[in-house]
Amino acid sequence: MTRPGYPSLAEASRVWARIAALSFGGPAGQIAVMHRILVEEKRWLGDGRFLHALNFCMVLPGPEAQQLATYIGWLMHGVRGALVAGLLFIAPGVVAIMALSWIYALWGDAGLVAGLFFGLKAAVLAIVVQAVVRVGRRALKNPAMRAIAAAAFVAIYALAVPFPVIVLVAGLIGWLGARAGWPAFRGGGGHGHSGAAPVADGVTLLGAESAAGEPDAAGAWRAGLGALALWLAPVAALLLLAPGSVFADIAVFFSKLAVLTFGGAYAVLAWVAQEAVGHYGWLAPGEMLDGLGMAETTPGPLIMVLQFVGFMGALRESGWSAPLLAGTLGGLLATWVTFAPCFAWIFLGAPWMERLRKNTALSSALSAVTAAVVGVILNLAIWFAMHVIWREVVPLTLGPLRLALPVPGSVDWWAAALSALALVAVFRLKLGMVPVLAGAAALGILLRLSGLV
């Protein structure tokens, strides 16, 4: 088998644009698309190098699929390749979520739009439950990991422990477990590929004798420092020039998320729901579900839902006479401070990838964080279920326990029925995400137009 010819940046850009247009289905689906095109079809890199890169990206905070594209782009064409691959990966989602945010703000209460989002809520609930099962199967391989997941669930659901604290404690437990030599704390794992015949690294573009040579480490570090400056400069400017404004709050809050978003988008959404809904009051629980439905049905990282959250927060809290303009700027600001750090982590960390990948204690810390994330996503699933199926939820405090419980008589039976159908479609019929979302949206529109909801 011959090694393919080295593509130009323009040719690679067309491939990255194609990957971006097909990047539906959350990180697992996006990684599978990249593997099929980059490894099986183009043979730009082999299975070993692909998984090597993926393991590195899983160590970093942020959306692993977008960072994987950025990293492979850097391997192929240096800093320019990383920027092209990373920006193209998120561009369709930025445009689509912004357009849907405008539609939601202008016509969200209209029959057709309201019915569509009523149905999407039920489908999103089923998809989040599916995420609990999928991540749990991969992460909870022994009693220690299951105990960490259970403790994380109790901490966030019953004790209101902040998500960053859970991540840090879980990571510390994993690191200490590895240092102590306990067998339960062993790093590793990741996403499998499509099941096609393995592609050896030696016959690929980025094989051992790649004509491209090694990417420029010094250039990557300079780009990483530049990305840090581009991320932090607007945050500092807002804190100095507009302290206490919703824009300063958006910049600071989503910057925290960018540093602590281990475990994927579903884990982060639990913290977003806790803060953006409960603390800042930028949007209601049902609107958070609507935003997730937008992100699930558009290409790009699922974490693009944060753009919708920033949009709604600025729309309502800016006090501007042009609220849609404020919402647009708030959404773009949320996207900026979410993704600028992703480029910084890749550029600063890529030259040290081998060292990071072979660090057993670091891998074990990541495994423990992933286990804790299962408990956090379970909390998210329960939170979503309460706000989809019940119309009223009341807080309950018992000593250190702080719970939210649904009012039994406030069940929305149509929402419950749609949720049950979506769960059957996902788990029993094994339908994909797109038909489940489309079917639930169609039923929601039908119920709304018929006056039943």
FENFENNOR-V44593 format. One record per helix or strand of 3 or more residues. SS is the DSSP state (@ for helix, = for strand). FROM is the first residue (numbers start at 1). TO is the last residue. Records with the same first field share a line. If there is no record, write none. Layout:
SS = FROM-TO  FROM-TO
This chain:
@ = 9-21  26-41  47-59  64-107  111-139  143-157  163-179  201-203  217-241  246-260  265-279  285-296  302-317  323-357  360-389  408-410  413-428  433-449
= = 393-398  401-406
